[in-house]
């Protein structure tokens, strides 16, 4: 059985004519940088997210860096973020000579634990960066309350949760990435809304911030050859915008297909006590960028299970094998083993199964059957 961790080919086949025509429109126009296709995609994304300002950029990491640059932070200012995340979140902070301050995550949802924030705030704290990991929002209501009480900015890392929505305690819902001061996302090909190359975008409700973000993306310039601030060169090329414009029309269907696949996994694995299934918070509409299990007994058993699945031609991934605070490049910030024990434990327990829009019941039945066999086999081996 040919099972892919991510399938980027079959979804294209479903919309091939639309995509090909959109790409040819760009090629025939000769307008590859910015231009009407990029603007049209930004306008469509604004409407989809119900946010007044969308600034396309070159990739999700650039989006995070540009968002931080727009806040006029000073070297040594502190940015609170989880350690259990992809390194880009922390990389953008460190590149600007800011100090990442790591907080624990909820061991069930894997997202930032708001109860840890108050203790992490110091006079140098300026920003909180929650990460909407694996397709589920962090609990934004208490995060925003704490930020506002302490005069802090909030930048949402929405790279894995485009199309997800968060429901506040009063019942009001907002799209992920549009709740904080700035939201950032990635259009890497494997994302729920993926380009055919790199791409990213930044969202905000603040008109002044939007103007600044756009200027930073364009070499710090609002008028050609006149530069008001230090900026970067970060643009979404028109061919990627054309692809994304087509795929945006299908994003809700893609996310529904992922939810359906996750529900099938849940049903097929309901009787497996050795693993914790993904926990869906009441406030969130999980879009399942990943379907991530937690092997309760730890690294040795998790690694043995992954090896067993590999023998059965079933791909899996560990997102992430090392917490950010223990990565060699970030040891200079003073963290050591044991400082964030929950995050460290997750790196030894998590395993993600194939997750994409094209998974069939037959494939998932085979995956889960072999996973159960693997858990039995690794018990015998260990």
N, C-alpha and C positions, 0 to 999 in steps of 0.2 A: 504494500500500500504506500503510495507516494504522498507523504504528509509533509507540509511545509510549516515552519515556524511562523512565517509571514508569507502571504500570497499577494504579490503586487502585479502579477500577470493577468490572472483571470478577471479581476475587476475591470481592468483596461479593456478586455475583450467585450465586456457588456456595454461599454460606452465608447467604443473605438471610433465610430463615425463622428460623434460629437467632438471628441478630443482631437482627432486628425484635422477636422475642419477648423477648429479653434487655433491649432498650431499653425496651419497653413495661412490663416488670416494674418498672423504675426509675420511670418516669413514674407508674404507678399507685400506687406506694408513697409517692411524694412525698419520698423521702429522696435528695436530689441531692448532698449533701456527706457524704463518709465513708459510714457505714452498712454494712449487711451485704454489699452487692454489692462494695464496695471491699475489704472484709476477705476476702471469698471469693476475689477475684482475687489478692490478696497471698498467701493461703494456697496457691493453685494454683501461683503462680509460685515460691514457696518449695520446693514439692515438685518442680517441674520442674527447678529449678537445684540442688536438693539443698543448700540453704543455710538456716540457721535463722531468718534475719531478712530480711524484705523490707519496705521503707518506701516506699509510693507517694508521688509528689509531682507537681508541676504540669508539669514539663518536664525535659529532660535537662540544660539549663544550670543550673537550680535544683539538680538533683541534685549536680552538681559543686561548686557554691558551698556547699551545705549540708554536703557531705562535708568540705570544707576548714574550715568553721566549727566542726565538731565536734572538731577536733584542737587547739583552743586555741593557734593560731599567733599570732605577734606581727608587727606591721608590719615589713617588711624581711626577714622569714624567706624562705628561698629554696625554690622548687619546681622540680624538674627535669622538663622535658617536651619532646617533639619540636616543632619549628617547622613541620613539614609535617603540618598537621592543620587541622580546622575551627576557627575563631576562638573558639568557645565554650570550648574547653579552656583557653585562655590568658586569656580574658575573666574567667572565674571567679577565677583567681589574682589578676589585677590589681585587680578590684573590691574585694578584701579587703586591698589595700595590701601584698600579698606580691610578691616579685620572681620572675618567670619566668626560669629558666636553661635555655636551649635547647640541645638536643643533636641530633646528626645521626641520620638514619634509615638503615637498610639500603637500598641502592639497588635491591634486587630485591623485597623484601617491602614496602617503604615504611614499616615500623614501626621504633620506637626501636631503635637499635643498642646493645646492652648494653655493648659494649666501650668506649663513649664515657662511661659513667656515672662511673667512678672519678675521672676528671680533672675532672668538673664538680662534684664534691662539695666543699663548703667548711664551715667551722664553723657557718654559718647555714643550711645545707641541712636541711630537715625532711621533705620529701615527694618521692616520685617518682610522676609521673603518666604511665604508658604508655597509648598510645591504640591500640586494636585496629582499625586502619584498614581500610576497604573490606570488612570481614567476616572478617579473619584476625587471630588473636591475635599480640601481640608475644611474644617469647621470654621467658616469665615465669620459668623456673627460674633463669637467671643474674641476672635483675632482682631476684628475691626474695632470692637469696643476698647480693647487694651491699647491698640494703636492710637485711637483718637484721644483717649485719656492721657496718654503720654506724649502726644504731639509727634508721632512717628508716621513715616510713609509706609505704605504697603504695596509691594510689587508681587503680583501673582505669577508664578511659573506654571503656565497652562500648557506646556509642550505635550503632555500626555492626556489632556482632557478637553480638547476642543469639541464643542457641542454639548458638553455636560452642563447641567444647571444646579444651582444651590438654592434650597428653600430655607428662608429665615424662619425663626420661631413664630412670627406673625402671619406666616403663610405666603409672603411675597417671595417670588423667585427671580433670580438673576443668573445670567450665563457666566460660567467660569471665565475668569480673566477680565470681567467688567465690574468687579466689586471693589477692588482696591483702587489706589491712585493710578496704577499702571498695570496692565496685563501683558504677558509675553507668551508667544507660542512659536512652535517649530512646524515646518511643513516637510520635514525629512520624509523620504518615500514610505517608510514603514508606519508613519503616524496615521491616525484615523482619517485625517485630511492630509494626504501626502502628495507632494509634487513628484515630478520625474527627475528631481535633483534636489539641491538645497533651496531653502526658502524659510522665511519667518515673518512675523508681524507683531506690532505693538498696538495696544488698545488703551484709550483713556477717555474719561468724561470731561477732562480739564482742557479747555481750549488753549490756555497759555502753555501748558505742558505739551500739548500736541504740536504746537508751533515749534517748540524747542526740540522735541524729538525728531521732527522732520528735518530741521536744520542740522542737527548732529549727524543724521544719516547721510546728509549731502555735504560732507566736508566742512560742516559748521557754516554753511552758506545759505542765504535766502535769495541772493542775487549773484549770478554767475561771475566768478573771479573776485567777489567781495566776501570776506570771511569774518563773521562776527564772533565765532568761538572756535575752539579746537573740536574738530569732529572726526568722523570716519567715513569711509566709502562703503556703504551697505545698502544695496538695492536688490529688490526682487526683479529678476529679469522677466521680460514680457512673455517668453514662451512658458515659463513656470506659472506665471499669472493666468495664462490662457488655460492651462491644464487644471489649475486649481479652481478657476471659475466654473468649469464644467463639473468638477467633482463636488464642489460646494452644494450644488443642487441635489446631490445624492447623499450628503453627509448624514442626515437623519436616518435614512434607510440603512446606511453602513452601520451606524451606531445601534440601530434596532437589531440588525443581524448579529452584531457582537453580543448584545444582551441575550438574544435567543440562544446563541452558542454557549454563553456562560450559564444560562438556566439549564441547558442539557447537561453540561459538566456537573452542575450542582446536583442534579437528579441522579446521575450515574455514579457520583462519588459520595452520596449521602450516607452510606453505611461504612465509610472508611474512617475509623477512629484515629488512625495514625497521623492524619493531616487536618489542618484547619483550612476550610474553604474560604474564599474571599468574603469578607464581611462588608455588607452594603449598609451604609449609614442611612438613617431615616431622612436626613436632610439632603441627600445626594441622589442623582440619577446616574449611576455608574455607567460609563461608556466602554469599559473593559479594553483599554489599550493593551493591557496584559491580563491574563488570568493566572494569578499568583497564589500558589498554595504555600502553607507553612508546614514543614515536616517537624513535628513536635519534638522528636528525639534528638535532632541536631545534625551537625555537619557530616559526621561519618555516615549516618544513615541516608542523609540527603544526597551525598555524593555517590553512594552505592546505588541509590535509586536512579540517579541521572545516568550512571554508567549502564545500568540494566536497560533503561529506555533507549539509550544509544544503540545497544546491541539489537534492539527490535526496530531500528530505523525510525525511531520517534524522536524528533528534535525537542530540546528543552533549553531553557536559559536560566542563569542565576543573575537576577537583577536585585542587588549588586553584591559582589563577593567581598568587598572591603568598604567599610564606612568611610565617608570623606575625611573625617577627623584623623583617621589612621593612615591615609594615603601619604606616601613619603613626601610629596611636594608640599603637604600642608602641616607637617609635624612642627614647623616653626611657629605655629600659632599656639603651641603649648599643651595640646591634648595628648593623652596617653591611653593605653588599653585600660578599660574599665570605667572611663569617664562617662561613657554613654552606653551602659550595659544592654539596654533594650535594643538599640540600633545595632550594636555589635552582635547580639544574639540573632537578629533577623538575617544578617549576612550569612549565618551558618544554617539557617532553616529554610529560606525561601527557594522556591523553584517555580518557574513559569512554564505552562504548557502552551502548545500551539494555539494562537488566537488570531483569527482574521474573519473576514466576511464570508469566506467560501467553505468553511468547515462543514462537513456532512455528518449526519447522525452515525453513519457507518464508520467514518474516521474517528469520531469521538468515542464510539463504543469500543473500538480497537485500542485507542489510547488509554482509556480508563481501565479496560480489562488488563492490559499489560502493566499499567501502573499498580494495580492491585497485586498482580503476580510478582512484580518487582519488590513490593513491600514485604511479601512473604519470603521471597528469595533472599533479600538483604538481611532479614532476620535470621535466616539459617546460616548465612555467611558470617555475620557478625556475632 
